[in-house]
């Protein structure tokens, strides 16, 4: 099953916001730790997606430069 792109892209932010809201509104230990864990997981997903996109963009531009360089004899 594949989620629509706008839902897929917004889920990590929802994890972070929900986790922070839980941690800040419930001073008891279990909800606080659970909220921090959820927020941390959401941040980790955001960072991993960003890093993957940057690596993919660099690879794509490097292969494009090789193709264009070969085409124009550079």
C-alpha positions as CSV (number, residue, x, y, z in Angstrom):
1,X,0.0,0.0,0.0
2,X,1.4,3.4,-0.9
3,X,0.3,6.6,0.8
4,X,-0.4,9.8,-1.1
5,X,2.8,12.0,-1.2
6,X,1.4,14.8,1.0
7,X,0.5,12.3,3.8
8,X,3.9,10.5,3.5
9,X,5.8,13.7,3.6
10,X,3.9,15.2,6.6
11,X,4.0,12.1,8.8
12,X,7.4,12.8,10.4
13,X,6.4,16.3,11.3
14,X,3.3,15.0,12.8
15,X,5.4,12.5,14.9
16,X,7.6,15.4,16.1
17,X,4.6,17.6,17.0
18,X,2.6,14.9,18.7
19,X,5.6,13.7,20.6
20,X,6.5,17.2,21.9
21,X,2.9,17.9,22.7
22,X,2.7,14.6,24.7
23,X,6.0,15.3,26.5
24,X,5.0,18.8,27.4
25,X,1.5,18.2,28.6
26,X,2.0,15.0,30.6
27,X,4.6,15.4,33.4
28,X,4.3,11.7,34.4
29,X,7.4,9.6,33.4
30,X,5.9,7.2,31.0
31,X,4.0,9.7,28.7
32,X,7.0,12.1,28.9
33,X,9.5,9.4,27.8
34,X,7.1,8.1,25.1
35,X,6.6,11.6,23.7
36,X,10.4,12.3,23.6
37,X,10.9,8.9,21.9
38,X,8.2,9.7,19.3
39,X,9.6,13.2,18.6
40,X,13.1,11.7,18.3
41,X,11.9,9.1,15.9
42,X,10.2,11.8,13.8
43,X,13.4,13.9,13.7
44,X,15.5,10.9,12.7
45,X,13.2,10.1,9.8
46,X,13.4,13.8,8.7
47,X,17.2,13.7,8.8
48,X,17.4,10.4,7.0
49,X,15.1,11.5,4.2
50,X,17.0,14.8,3.8
51,X,20.4,13.0,3.6
52,X,19.0,10.4,1.1
53,X,17.7,13.2,-1.1
54,X,20.9,15.1,-1.0
55,X,23.0,12.0,-1.9
56,X,20.5,11.1,-4.7
57,X,20.7,14.7,-6.1
58,X,24.5,14.7,-6.1
59,X,24.7,11.3,-7.9
60,X,22.1,12.5,-10.4
61,X,24.0,15.8,-11.1
62,X,27.3,13.9,-11.3
63,X,26.0,11.5,-13.9
64,X,24.4,14.4,-15.8
65,X,27.8,16.1,-15.9
66,X,29.5,13.0,-17.2
67,X,26.8,12.6,-19.9
68,X,27.0,16.2,-21.0
69,X,30.8,16.2,-20.9
70,X,30.9,13.1,-23.1
71,X,28.4,14.7,-25.5
72,X,30.4,17.9,-26.0
73,X,33.9,16.3,-25.9
74,X,34.9,17.8,-22.6
